[in-house]
Amino acid sequence: MARTGKQSARGSLVELVTIVAVALGLALGIQAFLVKPFRIPSESMEPTLDVGQRVLVNRVGVRLGTPDRGDIMVFKPPKGADDNVCGVRHSNQSPCPSPTRQRSSTNFIKRVVAVGGDRLKVIDGRVYLDGRRQREPFIRPNSSCGICNLPHEITIPKGYFFMMGDNRGESADSREWGPIPEKWMIGKAFVTYWPPGRVGTL
């Protein structure tokens, strides 16, 4: 009877360890390949997303489709973003047209405002594509920041995306360090789950 009891206890322990290991593996797998939580680190996406707010990021979508204008994306910026450095010399009247070649290890979250082939300029913190001012009801505009008036157009390279924060006067973004290639995209933010008062889709 004692041996049976010990065997039963040992079997239960093995079962518990197995269940925990499988659950942990599934959680890590889901984060790595399907959905990943992300905490908003700065005020660059206000008023859409506040500092400390948490979102879920769909990692599957970037493997099955291409980001579009208006999507809020988590991505790896170019290494130049760490010091707000453009990859090429350019006029201070234009956005940065090309990033540095290496990517940063940091995760950023911004909105796609232009895709490959678009001609882009920024006036009073507002995006103009192919000469037309875009409808951007989600932004906090600013007409006086150092990168809020860049009237000389650039053309976004094919396969690249121009990223900007909604808080146009308080966002270090593609205006300074250039568009990013699709391969640096991590996923699309699709829902906010914290704090409870801000739960909802994006």
C-alpha positions as CSV (number, residue, x, y, z in Angstrom):
1,M,0.0,0.0,0.0
2,A,2.9,2.4,0.9
3,R,4.6,1.8,-2.4
4,T,1.3,2.4,-4.3
5,G,0.9,5.7,-2.4
6,K,4.4,6.8,-3.3
7,Q,4.0,5.8,-6.9
8,S,0.7,7.7,-7.0
9,A,2.3,10.8,-5.5
10,R,5.2,10.6,-7.9
11,G,2.8,10.2,-10.9
12,S,0.8,13.2,-9.7
13,L,4.0,15.3,-9.5
14,V,5.1,14.2,-12.9
15,E,1.7,15.1,-14.3
16,L,1.7,18.5,-12.7
17,V,5.2,19.3,-14.0
18,T,4.1,18.2,-17.5
19,I,1.0,20.3,-17.4
20,V,3.0,23.4,-16.2
21,A,5.7,22.8,-18.9
22,V,3.0,22.4,-21.7
23,A,1.2,25.5,-20.5
24,L,4.4,27.5,-20.4
25,G,5.4,26.3,-23.8
26,L,2.0,27.2,-25.2
27,A,2.2,30.7,-23.7
28,L,5.7,31.3,-25.1
29,G,4.7,29.9,-28.5
30,I,1.6,32.2,-28.6
31,Q,3.8,35.2,-27.7
32,A,6.4,34.2,-30.3
33,F,4.1,33.4,-33.2
34,L,0.6,34.6,-32.6
35,V,-0.2,37.4,-30.1
36,K,2.2,39.5,-28.0
37,P,1.3,42.0,-25.2
38,F,3.0,45.4,-25.5
39,R,3.2,48.3,-23.0
40,I,3.1,51.9,-24.4
41,P,6.5,53.4,-23.3
42,S,6.1,57.1,-24.3
43,E,3.6,59.8,-25.1
44,S,4.3,59.7,-28.8
45,M,1.0,57.9,-29.6
46,E,-1.3,60.2,-27.5
47,P,-4.2,60.8,-27.6
48,T,-4.8,57.3,-29.1
49,L,-2.6,55.5,-26.6
50,D,-1.4,56.8,-23.3
51,V,1.9,56.0,-21.5
52,G,1.5,52.7,-19.6
53,Q,-1.5,51.5,-21.6
54,R,-1.2,47.9,-22.8
55,V,-2.1,46.5,-26.2
56,L,-2.2,43.1,-27.9
57,V,-0.2,42.8,-31.1
58,N,-1.2,40.3,-33.8
59,R,2.1,38.7,-35.1
60,V,0.3,36.5,-37.7
61,G,-0.9,39.3,-39.9
62,V,2.5,40.5,-41.0
63,R,3.2,37.0,-42.3
64,L,0.0,36.8,-44.2
65,G,-0.5,40.3,-45.4
66,T,1.0,43.8,-45.8
67,P,0.5,46.7,-43.4
68,D,-1.7,49.5,-44.7
69,R,-2.0,53.2,-44.0
70,G,-3.6,53.8,-40.6
71,D,-2.4,50.6,-39.0
72,I,-0.7,50.9,-35.6
73,M,2.3,48.7,-35.8
74,V,5.0,47.4,-33.4
75,F,8.4,47.2,-35.2
76,K,12.1,47.4,-35.0
77,P,13.3,50.8,-36.1
78,P,16.6,51.5,-37.8
79,K,19.6,51.8,-35.6
80,G,19.7,55.5,-36.3
81,A,16.5,55.9,-34.3
82,D,18.5,55.4,-31.1
83,D,20.1,58.8,-31.8
84,N,17.6,60.3,-34.3
85,V,20.0,59.8,-37.2
86,C,19.0,59.5,-40.8
87,G,20.7,57.0,-43.1
88,V,21.6,59.6,-45.7
89,R,22.3,63.4,-45.9
90,H,19.2,65.3,-46.9
91,S,17.6,68.7,-46.8
92,N,16.4,69.9,-43.4
93,Q,13.2,70.8,-45.4
94,S,12.4,67.2,-46.1
95,P,11.7,64.1,-44.1
96,C,14.5,61.5,-43.9
97,P,14.3,59.5,-47.1
98,S,16.3,56.5,-46.2
99,P,17.2,54.7,-42.9
100,T,20.5,53.4,-41.6
101,R,21.1,49.8,-42.8
102,Q,21.1,48.1,-39.4
103,R,18.1,47.8,-37.2
104,S,17.8,48.7,-33.5
105,S,17.1,46.1,-30.8
106,T,14.3,48.4,-29.4
107,N,10.6,47.9,-30.1
108,F,8.7,51.0,-31.3
109,I,5.0,51.5,-31.8
110,K,3.8,54.1,-34.4
111,R,1.2,54.4,-37.1
112,V,1.7,53.7,-40.8
113,V,1.1,57.0,-42.6
114,A,2.6,56.1,-46.0
115,V,3.6,53.0,-48.0
116,G,5.9,52.3,-50.9
117,G,5.3,54.6,-53.9
118,D,3.6,57.4,-51.9
119,R,5.0,60.9,-52.2
120,L,5.1,62.4,-48.7
121,K,5.6,65.8,-47.1
122,V,4.6,67.2,-43.7
123,I,3.1,70.6,-43.1
124,D,1.9,71.8,-39.7
125,G,2.4,68.3,-38.4
126,R,-0.1,66.9,-40.9
127,V,0.7,64.3,-43.6
128,Y,0.3,65.1,-47.3
129,L,0.4,62.3,-49.8
130,D,0.8,63.0,-53.5
131,G,0.0,66.6,-52.7
132,R,-3.2,65.9,-50.7
133,R,-3.6,66.5,-47.0
134,Q,-4.8,63.3,-45.3
135,R,-7.7,63.1,-43.0
136,E,-6.2,62.3,-39.6
137,P,-8.9,62.7,-36.9
138,F,-6.8,60.6,-34.4
139,I,-3.7,63.0,-34.2
140,R,-2.6,65.7,-31.8
141,P,-1.4,68.2,-34.3
142,N,1.5,70.6,-33.8
143,S,2.6,73.3,-36.2
144,S,5.7,74.5,-34.5
145,C,7.9,71.5,-33.6
146,G,11.3,71.1,-35.3
147,I,10.0,68.2,-37.6
148,C,6.4,69.4,-38.0
149,N,7.2,71.4,-41.2
150,L,9.0,69.4,-43.9
151,P,7.5,70.7,-47.2
152,H,10.0,69.0,-49.6
153,E,8.5,65.8,-50.8
154,I,10.2,62.4,-50.6
155,T,9.0,59.2,-52.3
156,I,8.7,56.1,-50.0
157,P,10.7,53.2,-51.5
158,K,8.8,50.0,-52.5
159,G,8.5,47.6,-49.6
160,Y,9.0,50.4,-47.0
161,F,6.7,52.1,-44.6
162,F,6.7,55.6,-43.2
163,M,5.9,55.6,-39.5
164,M,4.7,58.5,-37.3
165,G,3.3,59.0,-33.9
166,D,-0.1,60.5,-33.4
167,N,1.3,63.1,-31.0
168,R,3.0,65.0,-33.8
169,G,5.0,67.4,-31.7
170,E,6.3,64.8,-29.3
171,S,7.2,61.8,-31.5
172,A,10.6,60.8,-32.8
173,D,9.7,58.9,-35.9
174,S,10.4,58.3,-39.6
175,R,10.6,62.1,-40.1
176,E,14.0,61.9,-38.5
177,W,15.2,58.3,-39.1
178,G,13.4,57.3,-42.3
179,P,11.0,54.6,-43.5
180,I,11.4,51.0,-42.4
181,P,11.4,47.8,-44.4
182,E,8.5,45.3,-44.1
183,K,10.9,42.7,-42.6
184,W,11.3,44.8,-39.5
185,M,7.6,44.8,-38.7
186,I,6.6,42.7,-35.6
187,G,2.9,43.0,-35.7
188,K,-0.3,45.1,-35.7
189,A,-1.8,46.4,-32.5
190,F,-5.4,45.5,-32.6
191,V,-6.9,45.8,-29.1
192,T,-6.1,47.6,-25.9
193,Y,-6.7,45.6,-22.7
194,W,-5.4,47.9,-19.9
195,P,-6.4,50.0,-18.0
196,P,-10.0,48.7,-17.8
197,G,-11.4,52.1,-18.7
198,R,-9.6,52.1,-22.1
199,V,-10.4,48.5,-23.2
200,G,-11.4,48.4,-26.9
201,T,-10.3,47.7,-30.4
202,L,-7.9,49.9,-32.3
